[in-house]
Amino acid sequence: MNQETSGLLQMVKLIKNWLESQGIAGKWSVCLTNIIMVIFVILVSWILYIIVKRILIKSMEAFAARSKTKWDDILLKNKVFERLIRIVPALVVHAFAPAFGSYQVLIQRIAFCYIIFIILLALDKLLDTVNDIYSNFEVSKVRPIMGYLQVLKIIAYVIGSIVIIGILLNRSPWFLLGSIGAASAVLLLVFQNSILGFVAGIQLTSNNMVQLGDWIEMPKYGADGEVKEISLHTVKVQNWDKPIITIPSYALVSESFKNWKGMEEAGGRRIKRSICIDITSVKFCTEEMLERFEHIQYIKEYIEDKKKEIESYNEEKGIDSTNMVNGRHLTNIGTFRAYVENYIKNHPKIHKGMTRLVRQLEPTEKGIPIEIYVFVNDTVWANYEAVQADIFDHIMAVIPEFDLRIFQNPTGYDLKNIQMEYMHGDSAGKA
């Protein structure tokens, strides 16, 4: 018996003798002695934890503030030391275990298991820190190590779990490993889905791939809605039209799916839509057209600047401007594109910090596509659709002002008009 254990037993004996001197004897004195010791151990554990935490964390913060390197800042950010400090109460409990007599072995085993568990949690965060530090180097974009670190985490948790079970059962970890090895084939067959789900759960959590409330889209399973539940084997998704879709957990790791969380966090929802302009309506702007366009607020300054620029260029090059083919001239489609750019730029519902683009795509059999590529600053679906409809309502209504036409396949109305014109012309000819 060492000096520390002797001192603890002496303390227990003093408390018990004092209780007996107060008239409390027998089982009640033993029970109250244990209660007093439990309270004492809790107080000592809490005080030491607070002291160590304040000293260590403040020292690390001061060191990180002075240091020019980033690794210490990342260690603090990932709270590696805060997790390690949680070992202190377990060490205190382990040290005071002899004071509880026959419960000593059980208390020490539980305390030791807790210490191993805390070390595993700290190791988990330490590996995250290694990945964060590694991510600051250019090589990380070519050779990421997240997968390897996840394998190390799984191995660490498996070994830690075996050690904890061995301590609780008072068996050698090697004996447990041998037993598991002999039954591994049966275990893999029986618990195949559970193992796949467990590994998938670890990967989903570590990579922050999906969380409750995320809106995901997985066409293979017919999923297009909000994640309502994540369990060992399945992930439940409530679609936009309210049915519940169940997806195997491992499918989210082994297959591709779309998570709209990034869009919500960014604060912008993309519009990418084209309007096809009839090629036969594209032409150079006449003086009458330019005079009319100068009264349009969004392109007034554009028209004035462009006219000066083109006139200066044509004069400098000595171009005969009597023929529109010579030199530079404004076109109605280019002016329309400038109008749409300024309209989008001044729209209150368009995100100012994200890409705003109005571009002309390659002509097709359906005309010249003018694509609007912008982000709405409201990610709520209904609001987004309303903004998108409002923008294109305006653009389609304003197109005729630029002497342009939207391409549209002939309808029954068009054919009827053609027939009426033909009949009218035929009647006029006969007359």
Secondary structure, 3 states (H helix, E strand, C coil): CCHHHHHHHHHHHHHHHHHHHCCCCCHHHHHHHHHHHHHHHHHHHHHHHHHHHHHHHHHHHHHHHHCCCCHHHHHHHCCHHHHHHCHHHHHHHHHHHHHHHHHHHHHHHHHHHHHHHHHHHHHHHHHHHHHHHHHCCCHHHHCCCHHHHHHHHHHHHHHHHHHHHHHHHCCCHHHHHHHHHHCHHHHHHHCHHHHHHHHHHHHHHHCCCCCCCCEEEEHHHCEEEEEEEECCCEEEEEECCCCEEEEECCHHHHCCCEECHHHHHHCCEEEEEEEEECHHHCCECCHHHHHHHCCCHHHHHHHHHHHHHHHHHHHHHCCCCCCCCCCCCCEHHHHHHHHHHHHHHCCCCECCCCCCEEEECCCECCEEEEEEEEEECCCCHHHHHHHHHHHHHHHHHHHHHHCCCECCCCCHHHHHHHHHHHHHHHHHHHC
